[in-house]
Amino acid sequence: MLFAAVGPAAQQPSIVRGRVEIGIPISTRRPTNAYGRTVGAPKLAPESERRHVVVYLRDAKPAPVRPMHAEIRQRDENFIPRVVAVTVGSDVEFPNDDPIYHNVFSLSRAKNFDLGRYPRGETRSVKFDKPGVVKVFCQIHSHMTATVMVFDHPWFAVPNEDGRFELPPMPAGERLITAWHERLGDTTLRVRVEAGRPVTADFVLPVPEL
Amino acid sequence: MKAPPRLVARTLAVTFVTVAIILSLVFLVLTVDVRDRVRASETEKLQVSEKMFTALEARRQQEQLATITTLAENPTLKAALDTYFTESSFSGLAPEQERSLRDTVTREIDKLAALTAADVLAIVDTRGRVFASAGRSRERWQVDERVQLPGTASLFQGVVALPGGAFRISGASLSLADRDIGALVLGTSLDGNYAQEVSNLSNAGVVIAVNGDVVARTVPPEVTDDLTKAGPDPGGTRRLNGEEYAIRQLFANGPARVYTLTSLDAAARAATRDALFTLGMIAFGAIVLAALGSFWLARMLTEPIDQLVSNIAVMTAARDERPTLQPTGSSRELDALTAAFNQLMKGLTAAEAESRAAYLGAIRALAAALDARDPYTAGHSERVSALSVLIGREMHLGNSDLDVLRLGALLHDIGKIGLSDEVLRKPGSLTTEEYEQIKRHPALGARILRQVPFLAPHLPIVELHHERPDGRGYPFGLRGDDIPLASRIVHVADAYDAMTSARAYRPARARAEAVSELQRYAGTQFDHASVDALLSALPSSTDAPEPALQELLGRQLA
């Protein structure tokens, strides 16, 4: 399961880039709400499962980072995007696009919050000031979920729809690169980062056990 | 030989035997019929129970599914659970956070369990282990216990067998977006309470078996031993613990089987007992009615018969020849019997009259033959007879006594047949020897009459008509009342006629003279009462003996 392409050692920091593949497409089940009614299919183009992955440098030492700004919209009783990765101190907006109320909350240790109910067009912002994983839910619509990954270093990325990602240049040496998926959990590759040339880390995430 | 039984006994016996036979047949039919009916009704009852149970269970399962679907939408529960698993897999959970998340989950499902009043409400994680449980059976759903859930659908039902017992479950997966984070399970414990509940509904015994082992029952263990030994069999009848049971399988899911069963024998016993009680009451009523009826019937027959019998007895005792017996009017047959009896009596009376006439004729001929030997005594017997009857009537004797008197008097001198003509017709006075010969005639007469049985009543008259109240008569010298009345009467009549008739040796004396002679010797030679009766019976003291006597005789001989 390890496809680490290891280049020659170098003194200069190098970027790590690669692709994330998911072995077998996860069968998606349409959620039902409390009344047995199937929730409407997303009207936007469905996000690729690859967008639900966060690739990051494991065991990274905290490093100064610049706060970011991100947005998780509530649309068609879904959080869009479902997975967001930000730096410590970043603000995340939770605008409500639905014609109904939502109530965004989290029970996570990294950020415990409850934004209360608010209608369409309103937005609430949360500042994530501790690193870690924050699970976000809606108190009204129990099937809605999103994940905010908060890092205290810059070496993380969310792949694009092709599954491609690129981590910022990191010091050379033996590194552990982890791809975390909402359902599939962690997959970690050991790579040797060498100066001057990009390192490729291609992930094939394990097939979910059914 | 034994006397035949009374009619009442006979009718009662016939009635009782009939009733007994009918009741026995009814009993036999009833017993067989009751058994068949009970078998049919119990089987039917079980089928109805099964249908009802199935319908109720279907509804209950549907309701449970609806309930569990709603419960599985609890956002706090899902958030806490997802947070727990996501964070523990990402960077591990701090102890206080784990406790806090678990508390949140536990609090939520405690709340939900209280709402549903289910035996157990549990969360099973995606690895098939119990994460948390609530409800009164939560001890049997230990945290981290492995549970084999039936199927992976978002809604599922079935039976799970845990070490602590089997549960009938309805479950729903806890879904977030497009993935499952676990399952929420509502369980009904298949235990004694459940068995009792179903048993109360179906009004029959219930046995719950899991993997072939009985886990709960409402029937004695011996019955279930036989049931499990014989293996599962949905429906039909089976002998268990020596009794026949009707069995239906109410429910079969996974390892669990729920049977309902009822003892046909016990039901038949109860039904037969009821039927017998009713039959007993009917039998009692029938026997009482039959007894009364047959008693009445017998009385209806025997009463007129008894009446006839007593009438005949009275007639016989009185020698009453009134030939008609009154018909009882109770039944045509008895009236016919009465008429036949009357007819018979009429015939008998006619025959008796005929034989009496013949008998009278014979005696009269005998008397006439005697009288014909001596011109002087011609008509003497007839006259004495008439006089005797006259006296008897005066003394108010009965008809039969008068008959005896009449014929006895006719024959009183019959013994003289044995005397020689010389003695009998001698004109002069008799020698002592001749007189002794004469004195023998009553004994002679008696000897002749003894040969003829039907003349026995007249014997004393013939033999003793020369006895005297003072005891100086012959042949025995009896005194007073020792001499029969008839003999005394005939003695007086004989003397009177002898005195008023001419003899070869003397002329006839006048009536007055004869009367005074009688009066003089009344009490010594003649019976006083008889003399008095004769004197008062004679028409008058005027001296016209012959016409009066002729008239009298004429009447008697007519």
Interface residues (C-beta under 8 A of the other chain):
Chain A: I26 T28 R29 R30 P31 T32 N33 A34 G36 N78 R82 F105 S106 L107 S108 R109 G132 V133 K135 F137 C138 Q139 I140 H141 S142 H143 M144 T145 T147 W180 E182 R183 G185 D186 L210
Chain B: T69 T70 E73 N74 P75 T76 K78 A79 A80 D82 T83 T86 E87 S89 F90 S91 L93 A94 Q97 L101 T104 T152 S154 S175 L176 A177 D178 R179 D180
